[in-house]
Amino acid sequence: MPKILAGLGGLLLLSATSTGQPTINKVFSLSSAYDAGWTILPAASGGGYAIFGVQYANAGARPDAFYLRVDDNGNMLSHRILGAPNTDEILRSAIALPDGWLAAGTKSSPISRGWLVRLDAAGQVLWERTYATLSKFHRLLALASGDYLAVGSLNNELLLIGLKADGTVIWQQSYPAPEGLDAYITAGGNACIVLGRDRLSKVHLGTKQLVWSKTVSFRNLPVGAPDLGRLVGLAPLSGGLFAVIGSAYRELPTSLYTAHYAAVWTENGEPRWSRYLRGTARDDYDENEGFSVTYLPNAENILFCGKVNNNISVTRTDLSGNIVEQKEIVTPGPIYGARLIRHGIHYVMTGAVFSGNMNTYFYRSAGNSLSMQVDDTPPSATLSADRWQLHQEPSQQRAWIVASAEDVREVTFQLWALDGSLAREIRVWLTEGENRFPLDLVGLPDGLYWLSEKGAATPPKALVIQR
């Protein structure tokens, strides 16, 4: 039996039956093409949660930001699309206010600009501002002064902006570091730690000077082609430490190897430890990735949330990196980008689940435990290829789909970019036995893609283009 994760040190672990509360595991289909929750926050009043994310009305459509309000049991209360015609809107970060929300992201029309939105408690837009001096907002942080710090980028470099509550710019400064994807304010309030794709940096908020900036090393991957690291999140710990999560990739001749990366650093810029929580036992594609990290201060434990195969993976470690417990939560389809928070006695998550389309995911634990879930998704009525594999040939800018079938029929394979756009679609006839046919990748931008079989419950497979 899988172990149960302890939420707070010294407390008895509670099961769903002992609390009388069910575990909630839901998928919201907000559009027919693609929607994904990126941020989840407890509502300041009225209970429940707010989810901010992005959605596409159809394949090839422009993205819109969305606000989704659910009650404690995951029942939808309201859903608002935050977008305008002929523009692209994405919200990446939000802060709960006593009477609503302040959210930050990007608006493009077609120039990409920072975007700040003030919403009331019902999700109605009260005001919004765009900023021509930066291209993206990735993280919005509240300061003790009542002002805010926006973390983003300009020309792919790190940019910090101090803002008043009404969005007025107080100061801004760019730094020779990759764009800031996540950040937090240190305990004293005089500095911030910023995470980039493969870089960690510290900025003093008084002098606005860069204190240090260091590249993260993704070591000990299987021998092969050059590796690629991608950091996605960090969280402050106690004692001047912080935790980091991400993924490491290594492109092998016929496959892609991935590993769920975790580390702890000091705020002085020194790595304390690093390890791969999932993904070192094999030398092929394991679908192991890191998504978010949460600190449990009472237990001095860290929860690293990611993906193993198609399920959510949660690993609990102590501050020294020793694994205390590992847990898998089965979802209705392959998970992407899960964000885990602790709220009261519950663990709450959002993200996206791929089950034909990419749709928004919501999870709330029954009590002080992360519960194993059963996939009760009804089987697809569409016949699928009985088995299929994806083999990439990076030097040829193509991949091969190898499918085995028991009878003759037509199937459609679709290659999706992470922004929800349909990059390729091919229709082929399968004959009895093994079938092999090419997937042309010429002209596609570098990045991570998902290949799925249209109308089938067969799990999609990831493909990375890196030239």
Secondary structure, 3 states (H helix, E strand, C coil): CCCCCCCCCCCCCCCHHHHCCCCEEEEECCCCCEEEEEEEEECCCCCCEEEEEEEECCCCCCEEEEEEEECCCCCEEEEEEECCCCCEEEEEEEEEECCEEEEEEEEECCCEEEEEEEEECCCCEEEEEEECCCCEEEEEEECCCCCEEEEEEECCEEEEEEECCCCCEEEEEEEEEECCCEEEECCCCCEEEEECCCEEEEEECCCCCEEEEEECCCCCCCCCCCEEEEEEEEEECCCCEEEEEEEEEEECCCCEEEEEEEEEEECCCCEEEEEEEECCCCCCCCCCEEEEEEEECCCCEEEEEEEECCEEEEEEEECCCCEEEEEEECCCCCEEEEEEEEECCEEEEEEEEECCCEEEEEEECCCCCCCCCCCCCCCCCCCCCCEEEEEEEHHHCEEEEEEEECCCEEEEEEEEECCCCEEEEEEEEECCEEEEEEEECCCCCCEEEEEEECCCCCCCEEEEECC
